[in-house]
Amino acid sequence: KDIYVRNTAKVDLNKKPKPTQETENLPMGDPEKSVYDSDGRDVDGDVVYAGETLTYTVTYVNDSDESRKYTVTDTLPEQVEIVELLDGGVLKEDGRTVIWTANVASKAQMSVSVRVRVKEIAKGEICRNRATVRTEKLDDPDAVYEKETNEVENPVMPSPVKDVLSSTGVCIDRAVVYEGNRLIYTITYTNPADGEKTFEISDMVPDKT
């Protein structure tokens, strides 16, 4: 990661070789995207709920042997709304794209974050997010390198449905019942994730049943 990739070529014209200009690229280490809940716990891949607050964070390292300009661009998923811009982030006019720009010293590690809230319309959907990190030499804006982060995702839990049925399976929610009637309480829920998840259901039965 600390090695420049430089390249030149020669063009022979009438047996007079003429070298081209040298190109230069700096391999960049993989920038990392993380998502945390309000307790600071990494929740990448976990089921979240509408109204929950999440923090998206991008971490990257200047692998070069000189200070460089870094630009982080993060276009947020439509299922979230911004709560707070952190670390000097600037929101673009589209209302979803956040940009951070900084001159970063050699070998320094940086992290930038934005805090968001999951919208009600996100129920049953999956919030997916990744960012782009771009670096350029301070004395040569044309010497650039750009790389995407990993993608983080959070399935959003749909609202579970509680119902009460008669012994024949008919919904009797809010209907009058009598002593001795048999009631069946049901809970219907959906796993919003692409894969298998473990759910825990708790139901406190009324005292009068």
Secondary structure, 3 states (H helix, E strand, C coil): CCCCEEECCEEEECCEEEECCCEEECCCCCCEEEEECCCCCECCCCCECCCCEEEEEEEEECCCCCCEEEEEEEECCCCEEEEEECCCCEECCCCCEEEEEEEECCCCEEEEEEEEEECHHHCCCEEEECEEEEEEECCEEEEEEEEECCCEEEEECCCCEEEEECCCCCECCCCCCCCCCCCEEEEECCCCCCCCCCCCCCCCCCCCC
